[in-house]
Amino acid sequence: MLTEVTATRYITPLREGGSLPGLVEADDLGTYVMKFTGAGQGRRTLVAEVISGELARRLGLRVPRLAVLDLDPAVGRAEPDEEVQALLHASPGPNLGMDYLPGSLGFDPLAYAVSPREAGRVVWFDALVNNVDRSWRNPNMLVWHGDLWLIDHGATLTWQHNWPAVEAAAARPYDASDHALAPCRPDLGAAADDLAPLVTAELLAEVTALVPDAWLVGDDETADPAALRARHAELLLARAAVVSEAITVGDPTPARPPAPPGWLLAPAPRRAGEGR
């Protein structure tokens, strides 16, 4: 299970992400980036954060430690922003905490060199989980103590937003042309040799078991958490066997970005006092 801690102080909102995560302190004396169950993107993004983040860790990639962070909205009562207050009050109970990396810097390819082998491992992993949000426009990587760390995996496992079409997801192509590490000449062959044998049914069962039931089922009381875990595991296992052939790296698209998926544009929580 993920470590369970309790938020004791809300420090500040982090406005870089669309879901408005917050920086909080917890009763283990740690500082976390909290991602909220009440954010507009919904709990499925937290499912993706846990499964993809913990899978990456077990494949040898660096991901900040994750925890289940229990929230009493009262810890943020001094926060003056009404949007933040609405988010806090929409997210009581267990939320997702990501260990804060103090002093880390956003990845800049001009300032930090990534070897083809490491780049290949990251690109291969992103293709496995169908990460649509690690482009040169928004790398979602940090450099901390001289090492590359992967963050923000809420835009992975995109098949869970359309389960009826899941049968086609295993062989879905992955265009890495705009990937933040595409210019690093990723060695995808070495990555496949290293990582594909590690993606086993046992490993995927271990990773999917870390997701709290409430995040899997959301508001659907008829949903079966065990069945949803099994569907994720089966899809990832099937995809690991064929994903190497699904990756293409071509010329990046023009500077003007394409429209993001609609589920990433979900409305933010309603401000206090706004009409329904």
Salt bridges, closest charged atoms under 4 A:
GLU25 OE2 - ARG9 NH2 2.97
ASP28 OD2 - ARG65 NH2 3.84
GLU49 OE2 - LYS35 NZ 2.68
GLU54 OE2 - ARG57 NH2 2.89
GLU54 OE1 - ARG58 NH1 2.77
ASP81 OD2 - ARG15 NH2 2.69
GLU83 OE1 - ARG271 NH2 3.65
GLU118 OE2 - ARG62 NH1 3.23
ASP126 OD2 - ARG134 NE 2.70
ASP126 OD2 - HIS179 NE2 2.68
ASP147 OD1 - ARG62 NH2 3.59
ASP152 OD1 - LYS35 NZ 2.51
ASP178 OD2 - ARG137 NH2 3.46
ASP194 OD2 - ARG117 NH2 2.67
ASP194 OD2 - ARG121 NH1 3.45
GLU206 OE2 - ARG58 NE 2.71
ASP213 OD1 - ARG229 NH2 2.60
